[in-house]
Amino acid sequence: MRFDLLAASISPGIYAPLALMVGGALLALVGLAFLLLRRRAKAEPADASHSDAVSSAPDQGSDHSVEIDAASAPAFEPTSGPAPSPSPSPLGRRRSLVGVAEREEGTPSGEIAHDTGDVQDEHDVGGDEAENAIEDAEFEEIGPDAEADEFEEIGEPADDTSDDAPTDMEPDGFALTDVEPQAEPEWSADAAEPDTATSPEIEAARETPIVFRQFLPQSPGEDGLSFYGGQPIGPADFQWPREGGAQGGAPLQFLMQWDCAQLAEQDPTGLLPQTGVLYCFVSCDRDAEDGYLSSHAFVHHRGPVNTWGPVDIPEDAGPALGKTAALKLSGCTDAVANADDYVPRIMPRFPFAPIAFQYPAQTRKEAQVWSSSAASKALLEVQISGPATTAPSQELEHSQDETGRPFAVFPHDFGAIRVIASRMIEALRDPDPVLAEELFGDLTPEQREAQFNGWCEEAKELYLLGTQRPEGHRLEPNISDDIWNWFTERGGILGSDLSDLVVETVDLSLSVSSDALAIVPAEWIDEAMVDHALARDEIGEGDANIHAPVPARMFGPPSPHAGMNTELIDSHMLLLELPSGSGPQHDFGGKTLQYWIAPDDLAAGNFDGVKSVVMEG
């Protein structure tokens, strides 16, 4: 009884909530149906608009009809040449259609090789119409931080007649296969834009220096057209370069010339002249503060070369190497009156062969500037690869008579007289006090000074005797004997080892094609040639003992120096670098000369734009 009363009392409380729940569910169903109908009504105009855009695609400049059904699209055939860059509007249209096709068919994005030349801004790929099409397709934009397999790349229309298809594509979804990506700078989220790459010609020149391997001189007529110093060989109408032009100031100093046919065989860029002769002239007559060595001229004559001959030195040409030449050139001194009158007006002459080699660099940074340690082994290989005189071992004893005379006819030519006399003058003007005390301990300092002054005057007279004939003029045996006897009585002041003195005289004889070379022993000629080697193994026990100073060269990385102009290095090629001492008696006061040229100027044979850099030692 109580139970029935309890049920009767709570029944109204249960039925009311149930009624509310049922009513709410009915309202939700009605609202859902309304939303579905409204969404369907909006979708139908969008499909019709998309069909119109596809059907009108050929009218916008494309030559191909496009099927949206990617599953039935034929595969692209690769073209035999590089794909031409499409205009912005077709590029945006192709991109949007690929996105729509992938969205409708559910196919994955294709993976293609990057071409940095086709990268465009995401807001400039085909105008507003293209942007709208991309938005409709929900196309994922390419970013530098994305992984390669996440890229949504731009594809060509699915048509096997396409002329500019970059690669093969799978027929079932525009997926590209077997494509090797091109090398590109690595991107990272924190990295700045990569530096602008240098031109292929600049890179090739930097990686492949051309050095000048000197060889034993024979005569100007037999040594070819590539050589340091001497008289240039050129056409009859050769105009000697001057400061300020042909009618300008003092004549420039001739340093070297190249046979262009030889250069062309070694040129990694194909830009150097291929015929005739290229000449290098510089200014050596200025003081350091007045642009010493900065003025220059590179002159190219095309030929034919078979009728050419030695070019006369201008009558107003100054001493070789300029105002300080008397202190720099072998066999010269400034201790006599009018010293410059006896200084040669041409540099020592030495023939060479231009030889290219691959500069060894493991990283891009290592390839930016010259490293002697990195290049030493390669230079040694270049040196031993061609015809050469072989240097005598250090234990070789030169043939001498009982008086210590290096060979029977030493001194052998007038150049040797000049070397002996200038060496004696230098030693007597500033004698080694320890050696002087050892040799002449029985004399007081005043007596020694008077003795040395007297000998110095005799050496000056001997020097002037040496200037009476060309350096390569052979000495008569009786004159040679008299000079040797004079020297032995006073030569102790130079020390007991005369090897350096003899090598200097023979080297000078080689540079002037001396008449006396036939009577100079081969061992001394070989030893003189050692200083002209690009590199030498001093002990023969590995790379650590290779002596390879920075060579004169075309191309290759430049020698480093403070304040290097990176813009110049990235936009120009090193046409020539001449460090002091790299060529025969190239004494530039310890400076290094660099000359730079733009690739376009080199290709056009325009050497007027060559830029010079004079580096301090």
PEVEN-V77328 format. One line per field, one symbol per residue. ss: DSSP state (H for helix, E for strand, C for the rest). A space follows every 50 residues. Layout:
# PEVEN-V77328
ss: ???
This chain:
# PEVEN-V77328
ss: CHHHHHHHHHHHHHHHHHHHHHHHHHHHHHHHHHHHHHHHHHHHHHHHHH HHHHHCHHHHCCCCCCCCCHHHCCCCCCCCCCCCCCCHHHHHHHHHHHHH HHHHHCCCCCCCCCCHHHCCCCCCCCHHHHHHHHHHHCCCCCCCCCCHHH CCCCCCCCCCCCCCCCCCECCCCCCECCCCCCCCCCCCCCCCCCCCCCCH HHHHHHHCCEEEEECCCCCCCCCCCCEECCCCEECCCCCCCECCCCCCCC ECEEEEEEEHHHHHHHCCCCCCCCCCEEEEEECCCCCHHHCCCCCEEEEE ECCCCCCCEECCCCCCCCCCCHHHHHHHCCCCCCCCCCHHHHCCCCCCCE EEEEEECCCCCCCCCCCCECCHHHHHHHHHHHHHHCCCCCCCCCCCCCCC CCCCCCCCCCCCEHHHHHHHHHHHHHHHHCCCHHHHHHHCCCCCHHHHHH HHHHHHHHHHHHHHHHCCCCCCCECCHHHHHHHHHHHHHHHHHHCCCCHH HHHHHHHHHHHCCCCCHHHCCHHHHHHHHHCCCCCEECCCCCHHHEECCC CCEECCCECCCCCCCHHHHHHEEEEEEEECCCCCCCCCCCCEEEEEEEHH HHHHCCCCCCEEEEECC
